[in-house]
Amino acid sequence: MMKQAEADSSKKAEAAKAEAETMDSDYEAYKASFFRDDWIAVWSRKHGSFEDTTKLGPMRFTDEPAPRYGALPMSTLQVFSVKVEGIKRKRGLQWPLDVFGIVAMRDSVDFNRNVLSSAAQGTTAKRSPKRNLALEGPTRAVLWMDHLNIEVKLTVKGATQSEDKDLSFLVVPFVCGDATYSRQICRYKTSKLSTLRLTLDHIVRSVEATIFVRVSDGSWPGCFRTQFAAFTTGIHRKGVAGVDHNKILLLDSGSGKVPITGEGEIMLSRRVVSVETTGKLRVCVKASEVSKCVKNDVKDELFFTPKEANRSSGLLDASFCKMEVTVAWSLVSYLG
């Protein structure tokens, strides 16, 4: 018994020492660890594991009637980009980075992770915009009420697993107060090895839009790459060198082929956005022919008026094919 007690005491001492070292060397990581422990103590019995993702999907009230109370146009948080703004070269890091990890949000709807980005990120180059992480979420609109946090756990892959380094381990809390107008937010968060820049919008009186794109006429030639993007017209702000910070990148095929199913559906990386009820949703396509000799760009766009339920549709024309864009609308709910 004495030996077991001594062993337990030694483990506690080691844990306390490790916690103190973490607090001294990386205060953001210390706060993230404290957030995790606090969440487990308060919420795990009702909401499961800390790593569990939200069980609620989009389009909750697109086809089903919304409850009389708890579902209405509400304030939401929209994430446009998460960028590795800088790295600590003195810590042994250098561009390009091979990054993997997770970026997620938690609101008070069910307190579980609403994943923005997960799994491997791949190479993050030195030059902008390659330092933007590839985003794939959220899976549903993020409610701006009560508790709201963004979690980041990113790791730089080393030659071996033991050489992996924590690029960023932090939690960014947001104060959820009343607001009468939508506004853009830019947050810089510096941890032990890096600085991240979060570009976001607090959107008031918003509804959820889930976007689908399907080739309805013609076909997509293999020589054309594309970007699909969405914009919410409630906020118009431009960044440095004319970079439009209110662009929500739905798909960027890069140098690869556009992912299309056998039924013609284009597999968007992101499809859920929040739209202010007094604004518009703009959906754009830009296709470029992959050729060093010929520059042949095709562009088209659609505007949608927000609804509280049901669907809207329209056609994008890329000259070589037409695409039906369907937007499923839903009220936002604070009910889990």
N, C-alpha and C positions, 0 to 999 in steps of 0.2 A: 504493500500500500504506500509506504514511504517513497519507494522508487517511482511509482506511478505519479504520485503527487509532485515529486521533484521534476519528472519529465514534463508534466502539464505546466508547471511553473516556468520551466525553461522555454517551452513553446510560446507561452504568453509573453515572456520577456523578449524573445526573438521577434514575435509579431509586432510588439510595441516599438522595438528598435527599428524594424523595417518601415513601420508607419511614420516614425519620426524622421527617418532618412528621406522618405518620399515627400513628406511635408516640406523639408528643407530644400530638396533639389527640384521638386516639381509640384508647386502648390496646387495647380489645376488638377493634376492626377490625384492628389490627396483629396480634394473636394469631390472628384468623381467617385473615388472609392467610398467616401463617406455617404454620398448620395445613394450608391448601390446598397450599402449596408442598411441605411435608413429605409429605403424602399422595401427591402426584404423584410425588415422588422414590422413595417406598417401595412404593406399591401399584399405580401406573398400568400397569406392564408386565403384571401378572397380571389386574387388575380393570377395565382400560379407562379411560375419561375420568372426571375428577372429577365431572362432572355426570350420569354414568350412574346410573340407578335400579336397585334390586335386581331380579335376574332370578328370584327365588324368590317364588312366590305363597303364598296361604294354603292350608289343607286338604291339606298334603303327605301326611299319614298318616291322612286321614279314611277313605279306601277302600282304600288300599294299606297292606300291613303295614309297620310301622316297623322300621328296622334294629335288630339286637340291641344295638348300642352306638351312642351318640350321639343318641338320641331318648328323652326321658323328661319328666316334669313338672319344669320348671326355673324359675329366677328370670327375670322379665321386667319391662320398664318400660312403664307405661301412662300416656299423656298425657291429662289431662282437659281442660285449657284452656291457651291461650296468650293473654295479655291485654296490651294496651298500657296499662300502669299510669300512665304519665305522659309528657309531652313537654317539650322545652326551648323555652319561648316566646321566650326571648332569642335563639334561633337562627332566629326567623322562622316557627315553626310555630304553628298554631292549629287548634282543632277546628271542624268535622269534618275528618278526614283521608281522602284517596283513596289507599288503600294497595295495592301489588302486590308480589309476591315469592314466596319459598319458605321453608318450614320443613321440615326433614328430620332423620331420625335415621340414625346409622350404628352397626351392631354388628359383631361379629367373624364373623358367618356368611358374608357375602360382601363386607363393607367398602364396599358401594355405598349410595346414598341410599335410605332407606325414607321416602317422602314423606308428611308430615302435612298440608301445605297448599301449594298452588301456584297460579300464575296470578293473576288479579285478585282482590283482596279486596273492593273496592268501598269505600263510605263507612264509616268508623269514627267513631261519634259520641262525644260527650263523656261521656254518661251510661252507667253500667254497665247491662246486660251488653253493650252494643253495641261495647265496646272489645275483646271477645273475637274473635279471628280465627276465620274459618270453617275447620274442620278436615275433611279428607276421608280421612285415613289413620289408622294405617299400613296398608300392603297385606298385611302379615303380622305376627305377633307379634315384638316387639323383644327380643332376648336380652340379659339382664343378666349378661354374663360377658366378661372381658378388656376389649377396647376398646368404649367406648360414648360417643357424642357427639351432641348436638343442634346442628344448624346453623340459623342464622337469617340471611336476607338479604332485608330488607324496604325498600321505597322508597316515598316519598311522591310522588305524581304532581303535577307542576307544570303551569303553563299551556302550556309547551313542554317538549320532552325535555331541553333544556339546563337547565331550572329544576327537574328532578327532584332530590330530596334523599334520601340514604341515611338511612332512619329507624333501622335497626338492622342491623349487620353483626357477627355474633359467633358463637362456638362455645362450647358449654357442655359440658365433659367431666364424666363421672361415674365415680367410683371404684367398681369392681366387686368388692366383697368378699363374704364369706359373711354370710348373715343367717338368723336362725331364725324371724323373723316378718315379715309384710307391714307396710309403713309408708307414710304419706303424706309427700310432699316438696313444699315450696314454695320456689322459687328466684326471686330478683329479680336481673336483670342490667341494668346501666345502661351505655349507650353514649353516643356524642356527642350524639344528639338525643332519646333516649327511654329509658324504663325498661320492661322487659318482666317480667311475672310468669308463671312456669311452674308449673302445678299438676299433680303427677304422683304415681304410686304405684309403689313397688318391691314387686312381688308375688312371693312365694316359692312354690315347688312349684305352678306354674301350668300350665294347658293353654290352647290357643288355641281361641276360639269365633268362628265366622263366621256371621253372622245374616242370614237372608232372611225377608222378609214378603210375603205374597201374599193379595190379596182372594179369598176362597174362596166367599163367599155374599153376595149383595147387591151394592151399588155405592157408590162414594164420591161424595157430593153435592158440587157445586162450591162451595157456601156454607160448607163446613167446612174449616178449616185445622188443622194438626196438629203435634205433636211426638212423635217416637219416641225413647226413651232406654233405656239399659242401665245397670245398677248391679251392682257386685260386692260381695257381702255380707261379704267378709273384713275390710273397713275401713269403719267408720261414724264420720265426722267431719263436723261442720257448721261453716260459716264465719260471717262476719258477717251479721247479720239473717236467720239461718236458711237461707242459700244452701247448697245441698247440693253439696259439692265432689267427691263421688264419682259424679256423674252424667256418663255418656258420652253426649253428644247424637248420636244416629244420624241424625236428620232434623228440621229445623225449617223448615216451609214458609213461615213468616212470613205476609205478606199475599198470597202467591201460591198457586196451586193445588198440590195434592199430586201429585208426579210418579209416574204409574202407566203401565206398559206395556200393550199390547193384550192381553197374557196375564194381566193383573191384578197383576203384580209391582210393589211399591212400591220406587222407586229410592232407597235409603238413601244418605245422604252418606258415612257411615261404617258399616262392618259387622264389622270385626275387633276383638275385645277379648280380654284375658287374664283368666282366672278361676282363683282359688286352688282346688286340688282339695278342700280342706276347707270351702269356702264354697258359695255359690249364685250363679247368674246370674239377675238379675231384668230382664225386658224389659217396658216400659210404653208405653202409648199415651195421649195426651191430645188430644182433638179439641175444637175450639171453633167455634161458628157465628159467621160474620162478620156481625154485626148490632149496631148501636148501641142498639137497642131491646130486644133479647132476649139474655140471657146463658144459653147452653145448652152446658155442658161435659160431655164424655163421657170417662170414664177406665176403664182396665182394665189388668191386669198378669198376668204369668206368671213362675213360678220354675222354673229348670232345675238339675238336679244335674249337675255336670261329669262328662265321660267322657274317656277317652284316645283314642277313635276313634268312628266311626259318627255317627249323627245323633239328635237329639231334636226333638220337635215338640209344638205345642199351639195352642190357639185364643184369640185376643183378640176380645172382643165390643164393638163400638162402637155398638151398637143399630141403626144403619142398615146395617151390614155386619159380617161376621165375617172375620177375617184369620188365616191359618195362618202361624205362626212356626216356622221350621225353623232349628235350630242345628247346624252341622257342627263336630264336635270333632276336634282333632288334637293329638298330642304336639308339643312344641317340640324342635327339633334344632339342635345346634351345627355340623352338617355342611352345607357349601355344596352 
